[in-house]
Amino acid sequence: MQKNKHFDTIILGAGIAGTTLASILAKNGFSVLLLEKGTHPRFAIGEAMLPESALWMWIVAERFGIPELKNLTQVETIQQYVSSGCGVKRLLGFVYHKEGEKQNPDEAHQLISPSSSLISESHLFRPDVDHYMLKVAINYGVEYHDLTEVQDIDFQEDGVQVRIKDGEEYSARFLVDGSGFRSLVAEKFNLREKPTRLRTNTRGIFTHVANLPAYDDCIPQEDLPGQSCKWQEGTLHHVFDGGWIWVIPFDNHSLSESSLCSVGLMLNGYKYPKKDIDPEQEFYSIIEQFPSIAKHLKDLKPVRKWVSTDRIQYSSTHAVGHRYALLSHSYGFIDPLYSRGFISTFETVHSLAGRLLEALKDDDFSVERFTHVEKLLATKIDHNDQILYNTFRSMSHFPLWNAMTQLWLAYLILSDVYLFRSCLKSIASSSSSPFIELDQEEPYPMAKAPFAETFQTVLDSYEVLLDKVDAGEIPVEEAANQMLSLLKQSDMLPQSVYPWGNPQARHVDFRAYPEPIKPLVSSGADDIPLALLKEFFDIKVPQPV
């Protein structure tokens, strides 16, 4: 049978971004060739969701009619349709450690997610999840070639020519690069910034392990903080001066058939420069400095080889050009702290998909049509870099870390509610127009949200105070007190909701959230709090039929 040689779009890389975009294009009747250098199922990290990442998946699925993607936004549908090897995420947990000391249970943070019929968070076992989305793309008619190494890409005036190492050639009207750090388009056009403009500087050591005991079971009960969720029920972060460790269990609920857990160490390159040492040996040399971490992570049982990276930050000068666009991880990356990977992925797919569909319909691929995608990627990576750079600086002392974590948690909550509002507006109006409006916000979604300017002002002030701490101009405690005072005075979230700025305010449980925010966050599709929406966000939405 003669192979098809010409396509509307060629996508490089069959990760979750590439397969989602391929599914959208194919469902709309366009021919797609998906080229993958490796094969599936395959190992990948980026496993912990946030409400914001689940909401972005829901938005992309709803706007572009990909119900299979919506299966990833609920624990139950993941178990039913995707994989029995994924975990649940009921909380976001941070436990701060000091070298040579037993962990102080008062130096910990929990954010417990609300119950919602719209979305829930999971720990995604990426080999299964990415393979599932590949099968979805194939079912929509995407042509998929794995173990395929691209040798050259030729961008011509009227199209794109891709030559494979075995001599095969394919052409398309447009090319999307979702191949990640080793982006062929970035390499061809010398798009990588060298050195990167990003200030965050971290490297990683990680693997998957089997039968890891819960942290809750490894330390005395009197050393647990007495909060309303077990650490095992969500994503646990062990934090210390110079780095952090993720613990992402896939075996933390009764429906899971997995015995695995993802464990990774991120080190601040300014404090821990790269060493010529075995990664497992370096991992244990770090954790043995912290008695409570050592109790939890001693005698790990890796099921795959440890991975050690160089500095993981990279960025690009451009994200779009003549007949091409980069997806988020081909454009740049910062650090997995705060689980921004899925958010960046689906923000970018959401922004690119609508514009590319229109370009394909019009047969007009002028770069100007895609400038919003570039603005989104460029400004968002700088925004996230400022947050993460200063977060790593704050890890030097718990009072600074506490102030930074409170600020980020407040921002996280407001971002979730803002996206949730768009979802409720779409349901109430039976229309995707709220998502199109979200897509048109400049320079990226939520940049002009009611809380965005206030958050940026507080973040900038935090950075100034951290600069003064680093310069020895102000004591740590004084800086931390000023940071918390700035947060309290900002009124990003009312004090009636939670005592932001109180140094003891380290436990946010949405399941017991005070009125009137709780109905806004937790109500499902059949019970939309329209009056509350109007009151808090000054929007007009029609009554549901």
Stockholm file with secondary structure:
# STOCKHOLM 1.0

chainA/1-545         MQKNKHFDTIILGAGIAGTTLASILAKNGFSVLLLEKGTHPRFAIGEAMLPESALWMWIVAERFGIPELKNLTQVETIQQYVSSGCGVKRLLGFVYHKEGEKQNPDEAHQLISPSSSLISESHLFRPDVDHYMLKVAINYGVEYHDLTEVQDIDFQEDGVQVRIKDGEEYSARFLVDGSGFRSLVAEKFNLREKPTRLRTNTRGIFTHVANLPAYDDCIPQEDLPGQSCKWQEGTLHHVFDGGWIWVIPFDNHSLSESSLCSVGLMLNGYKYPKKDIDPEQEFYSIIEQFPSIAKHLKDLKPVRKWVSTDRIQYSSTHAVGHRYALLSHSYGFIDPLYSRGFISTFETVHSLAGRLLEALKDDDFSVERFTHVEKLLATKIDHNDQILYNTFRSMSHFPLWNAMTQLWLAYLILSDVYLFRSCLKSIASSSSSPFIELDQEEPYPMAKAPFAETFQTVLDSYEVLLDKVDAGEIPVEEAANQMLSLLKQSDMLPQSVYPWGNPQARHVDFRAYPEPIKPLVSSGADDIPLALLKEFFDIKVPQPV
#=GR chainA/1-545 SS CCCCCEEEEEEECCSHHHHHHHHHHHHTTCCEEEECSSCSSCCCCCCBCCHHHHHHHHHHHHHHTCHHHHGGGSHHHIIIIICSSCEECCEEEEEECCTTSCCCTTSEEEEECCCCSSCCCEECCHHHHHHHHHHHHHHTTCEEECSCCEEEEEEETTEEEEEETTSCEEEEEEEEECCGGGCHHHHHTTCBCSSCSCCCCEEEEEEEEESCCCGGGTSCGGGSCCCSSCGGGSEEEEEETTEEEEEEESCCSTTCCCCEEEEEEEEETTTSCCCSSCHHHHHHHHHTTSHHHHHHHTTCCBSSCCEECSCCCBCBSCSEETTEEECHHHHCBCCSTTCCHHHHHHHHHHHHHHHHHHHHHHTCCCGGGGHHHHHHHHHHHHHHHHHHHHHHHHTTSHHHHHHHHHHHHHHHHHHHHHHHHHHHHHHHHTSSHHHHHHHTSSSSTTTTSTTHHHHHHHHHHHHHHHHHHHTTSSCHHHHHHHHHHHHHHHCSSCTTTCCTTCTTCCEEEGGGCCTTHHHHHHCCTTSCCHHHHHHHHCCCCCCCC
#=GC SS_cons         CCCCCEEEEEEECCSHHHHHHHHHHHHTTCCEEEECSSCSSCCCCCCBCCHHHHHHHHHHHHHHTCHHHHGGGSHHHIIIIICSSCEECCEEEEEECCTTSCCCTTSEEEEECCCCSSCCCEECCHHHHHHHHHHHHHHTTCEEECSCCEEEEEEETTEEEEEETTSCEEEEEEEEECCGGGCHHHHHTTCBCSSCSCCCCEEEEEEEEESCCCGGGTSCGGGSCCCSSCGGGSEEEEEETTEEEEEEESCCSTTCCCCEEEEEEEEETTTSCCCSSCHHHHHHHHHTTSHHHHHHHTTCCBSSCCEECSCCCBCBSCSEETTEEECHHHHCBCCSTTCCHHHHHHHHHHHHHHHHHHHHHHTCCCGGGGHHHHHHHHHHHHHHHHHHHHHHHHTTSHHHHHHHHHHHHHHHHHHHHHHHHHHHHHHHHTSSHHHHHHHTSSSSTTTTSTTHHHHHHHHHHHHHHHHHHHTTSSCHHHHHHHHHHHHHHHCSSCTTTCCTTCTTCCEEEGGGCCTTHHHHHHCCTTSCCHHHHHHHHCCCCCCCC
//
